[in-house]
Amino acid sequence: MKNNLFYFLVCFSIFILLKFIFPYLNIDSLQFLLAPTNKIISFIINSPSTYDTATGYFYPYLNIVINKSCSGFNFFIICFIMYAFVLTKANKIKKWYKLPFALILAYTTTIIANVSRIVGYLTIMNNQTSFFSLSKISWLHQAEGIAVYLTFLIIAYITSNYIITKTEIKHDEATQS
């Protein structure tokens, strides 16, 4: 643990830095998350979008906008810190390769979670009834996002922890024989 202290401080510093710069980022700065999400959503729903630097990606057919709040940036940095700490158990990976690997894993998980969240919300919108109207329960969009992101975070943690633990056990068994 003591030899990982500097690594932990670097990871936590990156997390804090990214958290504090988020309010100052605009839609163009978040294209690394928004553009792939938009391409996948356009493919899934077979509907083109138009991009505006002030509002984001607009889908006229569905009357929805994918903007800064849909980027999943906060989820991205939480995933990064989670993967960075889980990867400390991976002795086969060199310490300073763990940071870029955590960023890649967090990026991939964020894109998949964003697409799932948007597709899930579109499904809810398409299945609303007069009893279950979205205009009457505006909190549903936020609640669905929380549920999707929390589910993905838990699954990502359990999966990555399991894979690393199994890999380390097999590595230890191989070196002992």
N, CA, C and O of each residue as an XYZ file, in Angstrom:
708
protein
N       0.829     -1.201      0.000
C       0.000      0.000      0.000
C       0.870      1.261      0.000
O       0.570      2.237     -0.688
N       1.947      1.223      0.780
C       2.808      2.398      0.888
C       3.486      2.721     -0.446
O       3.651      3.891     -0.793
N       3.878      1.681     -1.195
C       4.521      1.930     -2.484
C       3.526      2.401     -3.540
O       3.939      2.851     -4.608
N       2.237      2.308     -3.270
C       1.203      2.793     -4.183
C       0.719      4.197     -3.827
O      -0.135      4.748     -4.522
N       1.246      4.773     -2.771
C       0.766      6.075     -2.301
C       0.890      7.151     -3.381
O      -0.054      7.910     -3.603
N       2.025      7.226     -4.045
C       2.206      8.227     -5.092
C       1.221      7.988     -6.242
O       0.637      8.933     -6.772
N       1.045      6.734     -6.620
C       0.088      6.366     -7.668
C      -1.324      6.807     -7.285
O      -2.043      7.375     -8.107
N      -1.721      6.547     -6.039
C      -3.049      6.948     -5.563
C      -3.206      8.469     -5.584
O      -4.259      8.984     -5.960
N      -2.168      9.173     -5.183
C      -2.220     10.635     -5.190
C      -2.348     11.186     -6.611
O      -3.082     12.146     -6.843
N      -1.641     10.586     -7.548
C      -1.743     11.008     -8.949
C      -3.159     10.751     -9.473
O      -3.753     11.617    -10.115
N      -3.690      9.570     -9.200
C      -5.054      9.231     -9.651
C      -6.082     10.178     -9.056
O      -6.956     10.683     -9.761
N      -5.973     10.414     -7.756
C      -6.918     11.303     -7.088
C      -6.774     12.737     -7.597
O      -7.775     13.440     -7.736
N      -5.559     13.176     -7.875
C      -5.333     14.524     -8.414
C      -5.957     14.680     -9.795
O      -6.554     15.714    -10.096
N      -5.822     13.655    -10.635
C      -6.451     13.687    -11.963
C      -7.965     13.772    -11.810
O      -8.623     14.546    -12.506
N      -8.508     12.984    -10.907
C      -9.953     12.983    -10.655
C     -10.430     14.377    -10.223
O     -11.400     14.901    -10.772
N      -9.752     14.967     -9.247
C     -10.136     16.294     -8.737
C     -10.008     17.351     -9.834
O     -10.888     18.198     -9.986
N      -8.922     17.306    -10.592
C      -8.719     18.261    -11.680
C      -9.859     18.173    -12.699
O     -10.432     19.190    -13.090
N     -10.179     16.952    -13.122
C     -11.252     16.779    -14.106
C     -12.601     17.216    -13.537
O     -13.421     17.790    -14.254
N     -12.830     16.949    -12.270
C     -14.100     17.332    -11.636
C     -14.248     18.855    -11.610
O     -15.336     19.379    -11.849
N     -13.151     19.567    -11.321
C     -13.224     21.022    -11.240
C     -13.278     21.704    -12.599
O     -13.803     22.813    -12.700
N     -12.751     21.076    -13.650
C     -12.803     21.749    -14.962
C     -14.117     21.490    -15.701
O     -14.431     22.196    -16.660
N     -14.887     20.494    -15.271
C     -16.124     20.160    -15.981
C     -17.073     21.351    -16.174
O     -17.584     21.528    -17.280
N     -17.328     22.170    -15.157
C     -18.252     23.296    -15.383
C     -17.794     24.269    -16.469
O     -18.614     24.988    -17.042
N     -16.501     24.296    -16.753
C     -15.960     25.232    -17.735
C     -15.869     24.639    -19.139
O     -15.524     25.343    -20.088
N     -16.172     23.370    -19.273
C     -16.124     22.728    -20.586
C     -17.389     23.033    -21.367
O     -18.480     23.117    -20.802
N     -17.232     23.197    -22.670
C     -18.404     23.393    -23.523
C     -18.659     22.103    -24.321
O     -17.954     21.108    -24.156
N     -19.654     22.141    -25.165
C     -20.034     20.946    -25.926
C     -18.901     20.496    -26.841
O     -18.682     19.296    -27.005
N     -18.184     21.436    -27.434
C     -17.063     21.066    -28.304
C     -15.968     20.338    -27.526
O     -15.330     19.431    -28.059
N     -15.751     20.722    -26.291
C     -14.731     20.073    -25.456
C     -15.110     18.642    -25.084
O     -14.243     17.837    -24.743
N     -16.374     18.333    -25.148
C     -16.861     17.010    -24.759
C     -17.163     16.116    -25.960
O     -17.828     15.089    -25.824
N     -16.671     16.512    -27.138
C     -16.917     15.719    -28.339
C     -16.349     14.308    -28.248
O     -16.872     13.395    -28.887
N     -15.300     14.113    -27.473
C     -14.730     12.776    -27.333
C     -15.734     11.804    -26.715
O     -15.625     10.596    -26.924
N     -16.711     12.313    -25.956
C     -17.776     11.466    -25.409
C     -19.067     11.579    -26.229
O     -19.750     10.581    -26.458
N     -19.392     12.781    -26.663
C     -20.664     13.000    -27.356
C     -20.693     12.456    -28.780
O     -21.704     11.891    -29.198
N     -19.612     12.614    -29.528
C     -19.609     12.193    -30.936
C     -19.807     10.683    -31.095
O     -20.660     10.280    -31.886
N     -19.061      9.824    -30.382
C     -19.307      8.390    -30.542
C     -20.697      7.975    -30.061
O     -21.334      7.101    -30.650
N     -21.154      8.607    -28.993
C     -22.503      8.306    -28.491
C     -23.535      8.674    -29.545
O     -24.465      7.909    -29.802
N     -23.375      9.842    -30.156
C     -24.297     10.279    -31.202
C     -24.290      9.333    -32.399
O     -25.349      8.996    -32.927
N     -23.113      8.906    -32.828
C     -23.026      8.000    -33.988
C     -23.741      6.676    -33.702
O     -24.467      6.162    -34.554
N     -23.538      6.142    -32.527
C     -24.173      4.859    -32.174
C     -25.681      5.032    -32.046
O     -26.442      4.189    -32.522
N     -26.122      6.113    -31.408
C     -27.568      6.373    -31.271
C     -28.196      6.563    -32.649
O     -29.264      6.014    -32.920
N     -27.548      7.334    -33.522
C     -28.072      7.532    -34.883
C     -28.213      6.210    -35.617
O     -29.188      5.995    -36.337
N     -27.244      5.327    -35.436
C     -27.296      4.014    -36.074
C     -28.432      3.167    -35.495
O     -29.171      2.531    -36.246
N     -28.573      3.154    -34.185
C     -29.588      2.319    -33.530
C     -31.000      2.762    -33.889
O     -31.853      1.935    -34.208
N     -31.245      4.066    -33.837
C     -32.609      4.535    -34.090
C     -32.835      4.901    -35.552
O     -33.936      5.292    -35.939
N     -31.779      4.771    -36.364
C     -31.869      5.035    -37.801
C     -32.447      6.427    -38.075
O     -33.363      6.600    -38.878
N     -31.874      7.409    -37.375
C     -32.325      8.791    -37.529
C     -31.118      9.711    -37.455
O     -30.326      9.613    -36.518
N     -30.965     10.601    -38.425
C     -29.813     11.514    -38.381
C     -30.031     12.634    -37.361
O     -31.155     12.933    -36.959
N     -28.923     13.232    -36.965
C     -29.000     14.370    -36.053
C     -28.309     15.563    -36.701
O     -27.548     15.416    -37.657
N     -28.588     16.734    -36.167
C     -27.879     17.932    -36.589
C     -27.108     18.449    -35.382
O     -27.595     18.413    -34.252
N     -25.896     18.932    -35.644
C     -25.046     19.401    -34.553
C     -25.022     20.911    -34.512
O     -24.857     21.576    -35.534
N     -25.187     21.439    -33.321
C     -25.077     22.871    -33.086
C     -24.169     23.062    -31.874
O     -24.366     22.423    -30.841
N     -23.169     23.946    -32.003
C     -22.204     24.125    -30.916
C     -22.837     24.683    -29.643
O     -22.271     24.540    -28.559
N     -23.987     25.309    -29.761
C     -24.650     25.869    -28.581
C     -25.536     24.856    -27.871
O     -25.648     24.876    -26.646
N     -26.170     23.960    -28.643
C     -27.128     23.046    -28.021
C     -26.691     21.594    -28.017
O     -27.042     20.861    -27.093
N     -25.941     21.150    -29.011
C     -25.517     19.754    -29.077
C     -26.121     19.060    -30.283
O     -26.356     19.684    -31.318
N     -26.367     17.777    -30.145
C     -26.921     16.975    -31.236
C     -28.444     16.943    -31.100
O     -28.986     16.487    -30.093
N     -29.118     17.440    -32.140
C     -30.575     17.513    -32.134
C     -31.139     16.484    -33.098
O     -30.708     16.386    -34.247
N     -32.113     15.713    -32.610
C     -32.828     14.735    -33.421
C     -34.226     15.278    -33.673
O     -35.100     15.160    -32.814
N     -34.452     15.881    -34.859
C     -35.750     16.508    -35.114
C     -36.916     15.520    -35.103
O     -38.015     15.862    -34.666
N     -36.683     14.317    -35.573
C     -37.758     13.320    -35.627
C     -38.249     12.967    -34.223
O     -39.445     12.760    -34.017
N     -37.329     12.896    -33.256
C     -37.686     12.526    -31.878
C     -37.852     13.739    -30.965
O     -38.374     13.622    -29.856
N     -37.406     14.908    -31.439
C     -37.429     16.135    -30.663
C     -36.632     15.991    -29.355
O     -37.101     16.367    -28.281
N     -35.422     15.440    -29.473
C     -34.533     15.319    -28.319
C     -33.175     15.929    -28.657
O     -32.805     16.046    -29.825
N     -32.447     16.312    -27.622
C     -31.116     16.883    -27.764
C     -30.154     16.088    -26.890
O     -30.441     15.805    -25.727
N     -29.005     15.732    -27.471
C     -27.922     15.123    -26.697
C     -26.901     16.234    -26.501
O     -26.256     16.675    -27.452
N     -26.762     16.688    -25.241
C     -25.917     17.843    -24.967
C     -24.913     17.553    -23.853
O     -24.638     16.393    -23.547
N     -24.379     18.588    -23.263
C     -23.346     18.461    -22.233
C     -23.803     17.572    -21.078
O     -23.028     16.758    -20.576
N     -25.035     17.722    -20.665
C     -25.528     16.932    -19.536
C     -25.656     15.453    -19.886
O     -25.724     14.610    -18.992
N     -25.690     15.132    -21.181
C     -25.783     13.736    -21.631
C     -24.412     13.125    -21.910
O     -24.324     11.966    -22.314
N     -23.356     13.884    -21.701
C     -22.022     13.391    -22.055
C     -21.548     12.265    -21.146
O     -20.754     11.424    -21.568
N     -22.018     12.237    -19.918
C     -21.568     11.214    -18.979
C     -20.180     11.502    -18.436
O     -19.485     10.583    -18.003
N     -19.765     12.765    -18.451
C     -18.417     13.116    -18.017
C     -18.177     12.749    -16.555
O     -17.123     12.210    -16.218
N     -19.140     13.034    -15.689
C     -18.977     12.680    -14.277
C     -18.877     11.166    -14.103
O     -18.086     10.684    -13.292
N     -19.667     10.425    -14.854
C     -19.576      8.970    -14.826
C     -18.196      8.529    -15.314
O     -17.603      7.606    -14.755
N     -17.693      9.182    -16.346
C     -16.374      8.874    -16.893
C     -15.278      9.010    -15.831
O     -14.433      8.126    -15.693
N     -15.294     10.109    -15.089
C     -14.225     10.294    -14.103
C     -14.399      9.374    -12.896
O     -13.414      8.966    -12.280
N     -15.638      9.047    -12.557
C     -15.858      8.076    -11.473
C     -15.382      6.699    -11.919
O     -14.751      5.978    -11.146
N     -15.682      6.332    -13.166
C     -15.188      5.052    -13.716
C     -13.674      5.033    -13.737
O     -13.061      4.021    -13.396
N     -13.063      6.139    -14.133
C     -11.607      6.208    -14.175
C     -11.011      5.924    -12.804
O     -10.095      5.111    -12.686
N     -11.512      6.577    -11.776
C     -10.937      6.401    -10.442
C     -11.196      4.986     -9.938
O     -10.349      4.404     -9.260
N     -12.360      4.430    -10.265
C     -12.671      3.062     -9.860
C     -11.731      2.067    -10.534
O     -11.168      1.199     -9.868
N     -11.560      2.187    -11.846
C     -10.652      1.291    -12.562
C      -9.208      1.486    -12.099
O      -8.465      0.513    -11.964
N      -8.811      2.716    -11.860
C      -7.438      2.975    -11.413
C      -7.153      2.268    -10.095
O      -6.066      1.719     -9.911
N      -8.106      2.275     -9.182
C      -7.899      1.618     -7.893
C      -8.019      0.102     -7.999
O      -7.289     -0.619     -7.319
N      -8.920     -0.390     -8.832
C      -9.038     -1.839     -9.019
C      -7.763     -2.393     -9.666
O      -7.311     -3.486     -9.325
N      -7.195     -1.635    -10.592
C      -6.001     -2.096    -11.299
C      -4.749     -2.142    -10.429
O      -3.736     -2.707    -10.843
N      -4.798     -1.565     -9.243
C      -3.623     -1.644     -8.368
C      -3.326     -3.084     -7.972
O      -2.194     -3.407     -7.612
N      -4.332     -3.952     -8.035
C      -4.133     -5.372     -7.712
C      -3.482     -6.149     -8.856
O      -3.006     -7.266     -8.655
N      -3.460     -5.564    -10.049
C      -2.926     -6.254    -11.222
C      -1.411     -6.106    -11.251
O      -0.885     -5.110    -11.749
N      -0.721     -7.090    -10.720
C       0.736     -7.022    -10.649
C       1.404     -7.247    -12.004
O       2.558     -6.864    -12.195
N       0.687     -7.866    -12.947
C       1.268     -8.124    -14.264
C       1.343     -6.858    -15.123
O       2.091     -6.812    -16.100
N       0.574     -5.841    -14.760
C       0.586     -4.585    -15.509
C       1.514     -3.609    -14.782
O       1.398     -3.419    -13.571
N       2.426     -2.999    -15.523
C       3.332     -2.020    -14.919
C       2.530     -0.840    -14.382
O       1.526     -0.430    -14.964
N       2.993     -0.312    -13.268
C       2.243      0.705    -12.524
C       1.797      1.881    -13.389
O       0.642      2.296    -13.295
N       2.666      2.424    -14.218
C       2.295      3.620    -14.966
C       1.569      3.306    -16.266
O       1.149      4.226    -16.968
N       1.410      2.036    -16.602
C       0.522      1.652    -17.698
C      -0.916      1.544    -17.200
O      -1.858      1.532    -17.993
N      -1.074      1.467    -15.898
C      -2.406      1.319    -15.318
C      -3.260      2.561    -15.521
O      -4.471      2.445    -15.712
N      -2.660      3.745    -15.485
C      -3.424      4.980    -15.690
C      -4.040      5.057    -17.083
O      -5.248      5.269    -17.195
N      -3.247      4.890    -18.160
C      -3.881      4.917    -19.488
C      -4.883      3.780    -19.678
O      -5.909      3.952    -20.337
N      -4.581      2.624    -19.101
C      -5.504      1.490    -19.210
C      -6.815      1.806    -18.495
O      -7.888      1.468    -18.993
N      -6.736      2.451    -17.331
C      -7.946      2.852    -16.600
C      -8.744      3.875    -17.405
O      -9.974      3.822    -17.426
N      -8.057      4.802    -18.067
C      -8.743      5.799    -18.899
C      -9.456      5.143    -20.077
O     -10.587      5.507    -20.402
N      -8.802      4.182    -20.713
C      -9.411      3.479    -21.854
C     -10.634      2.684    -21.406
O     -11.678      2.713    -22.058
N     -10.495      1.976    -20.291
C     -11.633      1.209    -19.765
C     -12.785      2.134    -19.374
O     -13.945      1.838    -19.658
N     -12.466      3.248    -18.727
C     -13.502      4.201    -18.317
C     -14.196      4.813    -19.531
O     -15.414      4.991    -19.536
N     -13.418      5.129    -20.550
C     -13.986      5.709    -21.777
C     -14.960      4.724    -22.443
O     -16.077      5.089    -22.807
N     -14.522      3.492    -22.590
C     -15.363      2.469    -23.218
C     -16.636      2.234    -22.409
O     -17.730      2.171    -22.969
N     -16.490      2.107    -21.112
C     -17.650      1.894    -20.244
C     -18.610      3.079    -20.320
O     -19.827      2.893    -20.327
N     -18.071      4.287    -20.377
C     -18.911      5.484    -20.447
C     -19.720      5.543    -21.737
O     -20.906      5.870    -21.709
N     -19.097      5.232    -22.855
C     -19.820      5.256    -24.135
C     -20.957      4.235    -24.115
O     -22.080      4.539    -24.516
N     -20.658      3.028    -23.647
C     -21.691      1.973    -23.588
C     -22.811      2.377    -22.634
O     -23.986      2.184    -22.946
N     -22.461      2.937    -21.473
C     -23.476      3.365    -20.506
C     -24.321      4.518    -21.056
O     -25.538      4.537    -20.870
N     -23.682      5.477    -21.733
C     -24.435      6.599    -22.323
C     -25.433      6.116    -23.360
O     -26.592      6.532    -23.361
N     -24.982      5.239    -24.239
C     -25.872      4.708    -25.270
C     -27.030      3.954    -24.612
O     -28.182      4.108    -25.016
N     -26.729      3.156    -23.617
C     -27.774      2.403    -22.915
C     -28.771      3.336    -22.238
O     -29.980      3.102    -22.262
N     -28.249      4.384    -21.640
C     -29.136      5.334    -20.967
C     -30.077      6.007    -21.961
O     -31.279      6.106    -21.714
N     -29.534      6.467    -23.075
C     -30.362      7.177    -24.061
C     -31.366      6.237    -24.711
O     -32.535      6.589    -24.868
N     -30.922      5.047    -25.087
C     -31.844      4.086    -25.689
C     -32.929      3.677    -24.678
O     -34.094      3.521    -25.042
N     -32.543      3.510    -23.432
C     -33.518      3.187    -22.385
C     -34.547      4.286    -22.222
O     -35.741      4.017    -22.086
N     -34.085      5.524    -22.236
C     -35.013      6.634    -22.088
C     -35.928      6.759    -23.307
O     -37.115      7.052    -23.165
N     -35.380      6.538    -24.501
C     -36.220      6.565    -25.702
C     -37.279      5.472    -25.648
O     -38.413      5.680    -26.079
N     -36.912      4.320    -25.124
C     -37.871      3.225    -24.970
C     -38.979      3.620    -23.999
O     -40.155      3.362    -24.254
N     -38.606      4.239    -22.899
C     -39.612      4.701    -21.929
C     -40.525      5.735    -22.570
O     -41.741      5.695    -22.382
N     -39.935      6.673    -23.338
C     -40.742      7.707    -24.003
C     -41.732      7.100    -24.988
O     -42.870      7.557    -25.090
N     -41.301      6.072    -25.712
C     -42.170      5.450    -26.710
C     -43.264      4.600    -26.090
O     -44.275      4.331    -26.739
N     -43.086      4.174    -24.858
C     -44.059      3.287    -24.212
C     -44.925      3.989    -23.178
O     -45.578      3.328    -22.371
N     -44.942      5.303    -23.190
C     -45.747      6.002    -22.198
C     -47.234      5.893    -22.525
O     -47.630      5.836    -23.690
N     -48.027      5.865    -21.494
C     -49.480      5.830    -21.635
C     -50.048      7.101    -21.022
O     -49.301      7.929    -20.501
N     -51.345      7.255    -21.082
C     -51.951      8.452    -20.493
C     -51.771      8.445    -18.971
O     -51.665      9.505    -18.355
N     -51.737      7.263    -18.371
C     -51.510      7.153    -16.927
C     -50.052      7.453    -16.593
O     -49.747      8.020    -15.544
N     -49.153      7.062    -17.505
C     -47.710      7.148    -17.276
C     -47.133      8.174    -18.240
O     -46.407      7.812    -19.166
N     -47.442      9.433    -18.039
C     -47.000     10.488    -18.939
C     -45.729     11.143    -18.406
O     -45.650     11.512    -17.234
N     -44.740     11.281    -19.283
C     -43.467     11.871    -18.881
C     -43.602     13.339    -18.495
O     -42.822     13.852    -17.692
N     -44.590     14.007    -19.066
C     -44.771     15.409    -18.718
C     -45.208     15.564    -17.260
O     -44.993     16.613    -16.654
N     -45.818     14.524    -16.703
C     -46.264     14.579    -15.313
C     -45.169     14.173    -14.341
O     -45.213     14.550    -13.171
N     -44.193     13.412    -14.806
C     -43.108     12.965    -13.921
C     -41.764     13.295    -14.559
O     -41.098     12.424    -15.119
N     -41.378     14.551    -14.468
C     -40.158     15.024    -15.125
C     -38.891     14.454    -14.495
O     -37.835     14.476    -15.126
N     -38.968     13.954    -13.291
C     -37.800     13.394    -12.613
C     -37.393     12.037    -13.186
O     -36.314     11.536    -12.871
N     -38.237     11.440    -14.018
C     -37.972     10.102    -14.540
C     -36.672     10.036    -15.347
O     -35.938      9.052    -15.258
N     -36.390     11.062    -16.120
C     -35.166     11.085    -16.929
C     -33.932     11.001    -16.034
O     -33.009     10.236    -16.311
N     -33.921     11.784    -14.971
C     -32.786     11.774    -14.055
C     -32.717     10.446    -13.285
O     -31.629      9.901    -13.098
N     -33.834      9.936    -12.849
C     -33.852      8.665    -12.108
C     -33.375      7.513    -12.986
O     -32.650      6.634    -12.520
N     -33.777      7.514    -14.248
C     -33.332      6.467    -15.173
C     -31.827      6.553    -15.380
O     -31.151      5.527    -15.455
N     -31.297      7.770    -15.474
C     -29.856      7.957    -15.626
C     -29.085      7.459    -14.415
O     -28.053      6.804    -14.559
N     -29.573      7.761    -13.240
C     -28.928      7.292    -12.005
C     -28.924      5.773    -11.955
O     -27.907      5.162    -11.626
N     -30.052      5.166    -12.280
C     -30.152      3.703    -12.248
C     -29.201      3.057    -13.261
O     -28.527      2.076    -12.946
N     -29.148      3.605    -14.465
C     -28.279      3.040    -15.504
C     -26.814      3.199    -15.110
O     -26.047      2.238    -15.168
N     -26.425      4.402    -14.713
C     -25.018      4.641    -14.363
C     -24.586      3.822    -13.145
O     -23.487      3.268    -13.133
N     -25.432      3.742    -12.132
C     -25.091      2.946    -10.950
C     -24.972      1.468    -11.302
O     -24.062      0.786    -10.829
N     -25.882      0.977    -12.124
C     -25.826     -0.421    -12.556
C     -24.534     -0.698    -13.323
O     -23.861     -1.696    -13.065
N     -24.188      0.174    -14.254
C     -22.957     -0.016    -15.027
C     -21.717      0.065    -14.137
O     -20.763     -0.689    -14.328
N     -21.731      0.971    -13.175
C     -20.586      1.097    -12.272
C     -20.407     -0.163    -11.429
O     -19.285     -0.636    -11.252
N     -21.489     -0.700    -10.919
C     -21.425     -1.925    -10.109
C     -20.967     -3.106    -10.958
O     -20.101     -3.874    -10.541
N     -21.543     -3.251    -12.139
C     -21.154     -4.357    -13.026
C     -19.695     -4.216    -13.449
O     -18.967     -5.208    -13.489
N     -19.261     -3.005    -13.763
C     -17.867     -2.783    -14.161
C     -16.917     -3.127    -13.023
O     -15.872     -3.738    -13.248
N     -17.270     -2.741    -11.812
C     -16.417     -3.053    -10.665
C     -16.338     -4.557    -10.428
O     -15.249     -5.115    -10.288
N     -17.484     -5.201    -10.385
C     -17.507     -6.646    -10.112
C     -16.750     -7.404    -11.197
O     -15.962     -8.300    -10.895
N     -16.984     -7.049    -12.450
C     -16.328     -7.733    -13.568
C     -14.821     -7.512    -13.567
O     -14.054     -8.469    -13.673
N     -14.393     -6.264    -13.448
C     -12.952     -5.990    -13.476
C     -12.247     -6.589    -12.263
O     -11.144     -7.120    -12.391
N     -12.861     -6.512    -11.109
C     -12.269     -7.095     -9.903
C     -12.158     -8.615    -10.040
O     -11.147     -9.204     -9.654
N     -13.186     -9.241    -10.583
C     -13.176    -10.695    -10.778
C     -12.067    -11.111    -11.752
O     -11.311    -12.044    -11.485
N     -11.984    -10.404    -12.883
C     -10.977    -10.739    -13.897
C      -9.566    -10.570    -13.338
O      -8.711    -11.434    -13.529
N      -9.330     -9.473    -12.657
C      -7.987     -9.233    -12.105
C      -7.659    -10.253    -11.026
O      -6.538    -10.760    -10.983
N      -8.601    -10.561    -10.161
C      -8.363    -11.550     -9.106
C      -8.067    -12.913     -9.705
O      -7.124    -13.581     -9.280
N      -8.857    -13.337    -10.683
C      -8.627    -14.645    -11.328
C      -7.284    -14.670    -12.051
O      -6.563    -15.666    -11.984
N      -6.948    -13.598    -12.733
C      -5.676    -13.529    -13.452
C      -4.502    -13.593    -12.482
O      -3.513    -14.280    -12.742
N      -4.610    -12.887    -11.378
C      -3.532    -12.895    -10.386
C      -3.393    -14.266     -9.724
O      -2.278    -14.709     -9.449
N      -4.515    -14.939     -9.468
C      -4.459    -16.290     -8.863
C      -3.793    -17.258     -9.831
O      -2.941    -18.048     -9.427
N      -4.174    -17.203    -11.111
C      -3.557    -18.094    -12.105
C      -2.081    -17.772    -12.265
O      -1.271    -18.684    -12.427
N      -1.716    -16.512    -12.224
C      -0.314    -16.114    -12.339
C       0.487    -16.626    -11.127
O       1.600    -17.130    -11.279
N      -0.087    -16.491     -9.943
C       0.574    -16.983     -8.740
C       0.742    -18.497     -8.755
O       1.782    -19.007     -8.339
N      -0.275    -19.224     -9.233
C      -0.197    -20.686     -9.339
C       0.860    -21.104    -10.346
O       1.578    -22.080    -10.126
N       0.959    -20.382    -11.439
C       1.938    -20.717    -12.476
C       3.359    -20.464    -11.993
O       4.268    -21.217    -12.346
N       3.569    -19.438    -11.205
C       4.925    -19.142    -10.717
C       5.337    -20.076     -9.582
O       6.530    -20.273     -9.349
N       4.364    -20.654     -8.871
C       4.687    -21.567     -7.772
C       4.981    -22.972     -8.239
O       5.625    -23.728     -7.512
N       4.533    -23.354     -9.428
C       4.763    -24.736     -9.890
C       6.019    -24.899    -10.657
O       6.332    -26.004    -11.101
